[in-house]
Amino acid sequence: MKFGIRKPSLKKRISARTSIKRQIAHRGGLKMPKGYGWIRNPKKFAYNKVYNKTSFDIFKSLKKLFK
């Protein structure tokens, strides 16, 4: 598990937005309301919950600093 600053990756950012799996879910109307990720994939939901609490994004920190 990661603690501290997350290392940004431009490649991962782009691939997350343009993945086939995302496009199929979006266009097929298979999206779930925000907060229902635990229904779709409980294991991934638990991992992401812990990961997001123990690490932080450098870009969000900079955004708050210069706002």
Order of alpha helices (4+ residues) and beta strands (2+ residues): beta-alpha-alpha-alpha-alpha-beta-alpha
